[in-house]
């Protein structure tokens, strides 16, 4: 049997605002943006460049309960982990476009990591795993 996680939904306030952040600042690729008139919503999917794994579904919050979780999907913990093949290239580019890092780069046993916020305040790790890390051969 082979299974995989296809999408992770992330609540956003506005599709176009979220697309601007993910596509123009993080340099993610827009995979799909399809209007669904029967539900008055869009199916918006983005992915890190060159990735063939999990994608992000940008889901506009449509209820007061959902709005409450925009920017706090993991209760203040790091929510998503963006692995890269060149930490310093991506870190420096992200800083240059105004992405806010709340924890500066640190070398850890597993690789180098820094924590940044997305446009709504969700926390992400930017990391480059060491080549001998068990997941390194499965990602990037």
Secondary structure, DSSP 4 states (H G I P E B T S, - for coil): ------EEEEEES-HHHHHIIIIIIS-PEEEEEEEETTTTEEEEEEE-TT--S-EEEEEE--SHHHHHHTT-TTTTSEEEEEE-S-HHHHHHHHHHTTPPEEEEEEEETTEEEEEEE-TTS-EEEEEEE-TTSTTGGG--
